[in-house]
Amino acid sequence: MTDPSWYSILPPIIAIILAIWSKQVILSLFAGIWMGFTLLSGFNPLTGVAKSLDGLINVFSDPDDTRVLIFTLLIGSLIATIEYSGGVRGFVHFLETRRWVHTGVRAQILAWFVGIVIFIESNITLLVAGSVSRPLFDRYRVSREKLAYLIDATSAPVCVMIPLNAWGAVIIGLVASTGVENPTGTFIASIPYNLYAFLAIILAAVVIWKDLNIGPMKAAEERTRGGEVLWPDSTPLVDASAEQTPEGERPEDVPSARYMVLPILVMILTMPVGLYVTGEGDLIQGSGSTAILWSVSAAIVFAWAMLLGNGGNSVHELMRVLMKGAGDLLPIAVILLLALTLGDVARLLGTGPYVAGVASAALPEFLLAPLIFLVSAFIAFSVGSSWGTFAIMIPIAIPIATTLGLPIPLLLGAAISGAIFGDHASPISDTTVVASMASAIDHIDHVRTQLPYALLAAAIATVGFLLLGLVA
């Protein structure tokens, strides 16, 4: 890593500005990567291009990053397989025939509830909630932008407060690296201080209850109520047409909901098994990326077994569906690859330490909690990664707390909370991208409609951390 300097913040800032201005996330990310490697190459733009390509290849040298990229393609295959089986239509039909979901409000409650109860992994939460709820949102004329917001506000904010999943394992490991005697207990003690996560979840419930539509979301809701699912110039990340009920299909011909429910259950139940095995009996020490890869692979195998077992499908057809599903998510995998590379560039430039060092100099103690929250938020927003921000901010926040005699859980909660807000609001975050994909909307449309809600929750959280800093 080079000595951090002011220009270390240029790559993520360029990527963010270009993404918002051009709506071209892939090109914007590469521009940020190129700028970063140009700076690292002595301001030589041609060498910066060559180093950028090497940086993309180097991502695959990290097994965890490689597993995440493969998982992204496989989850596309699983979604395509479930859609091909008709399981989504079957589940929607199941809910409607039992009058569980028969209004737009109940469709929103379903999306919010699924986001709460599936806490194994944020991307799985997003994909399950999106796949189940999207047809219902379309049917009852609730905007897909509202769906994207609701599932995004209940995925990472829930997952980050659970000790026994990949999120908890990462945070506990980082806490342990600072020398804290009881890292698991410290993490659990920090959960009440994760103000943004709680506020995001609660605000999403209030939005449903009060039909609270702010700024661009109000226009999106009016458009949808008028019969337009998407804006005329929007480009959804995936084609959701496979979820529509075929014309002329009779109710008795609708496929069974088990084709969706059972593979998802297999995926969810395999996750802790994977953590247990890779952790050699300790769930907390397990490999989250490995467990995720195993869980989605097991779900695909189970879905194939069900479809082949009914005698109406061939291996050739299922393989075609599998490859098409992986291809549908190839753009997402490319975005993730570029986001991971941009995070590597930011670490090489020292972006996080520079921002944290500048912001934490010579400030009163009561401002440290809100400051850590805001700095963590800025870093996560800039690099598009909450986990990357955890790795930067937790080793900074905990030593500050121990040195100054401040409550460790408070500053740890502020660092985690800020990372979740920044990740939630960032247009280059993988969870923001997956939420757009799961809702089948234009990515920038999701960013624009979600941002006012994220900023509102963040403003309240900032005040909360200020008050906690005064009484700590």
Secondary structure, DSSP 8 states (H G I E B T S, - for coil): -----GGGGHHHHHHHHHHHHH--HHHHHHHHHHHHHHHHTTS-HHHHHHHHHHHHHHGGGSHHHHHHHHHHHHHHHHHHHHHHHTHHHHHHHHHHHTTSS-SHHHHHHHHHHHHHH--S-HHHHHHHHHHHHHHHHHHTT--HHHHHHHHHTTSHHHHTT-SSSHHHHHHHHHHHHTT-S-HHHHHHHHGGG-HHHHHHHHHHHHHHHHT---THHHHHHHHHHTT-SS-TT---SS--GGGS--TT--GGGS--THHHHHHHHHHHHHHHHHHHHHTTT-GGGS-HHHHHHHHHHHHHHHHHHHHHHTTS--HHHHHHHHHHHHHHTHHHHHHHHHHHHHHHHHHHHTHHHHHHHHHTTT--GGGHHHHHHHHHHHHHHHHT-HHHHHHHHHHHHHHHHHHHT--HHHHHHHHHHHHHHHHHH-TT-HHHHHHHHHHTS-HHHHHHHHHHHHHHHHHHHHHHHHHHHHH-
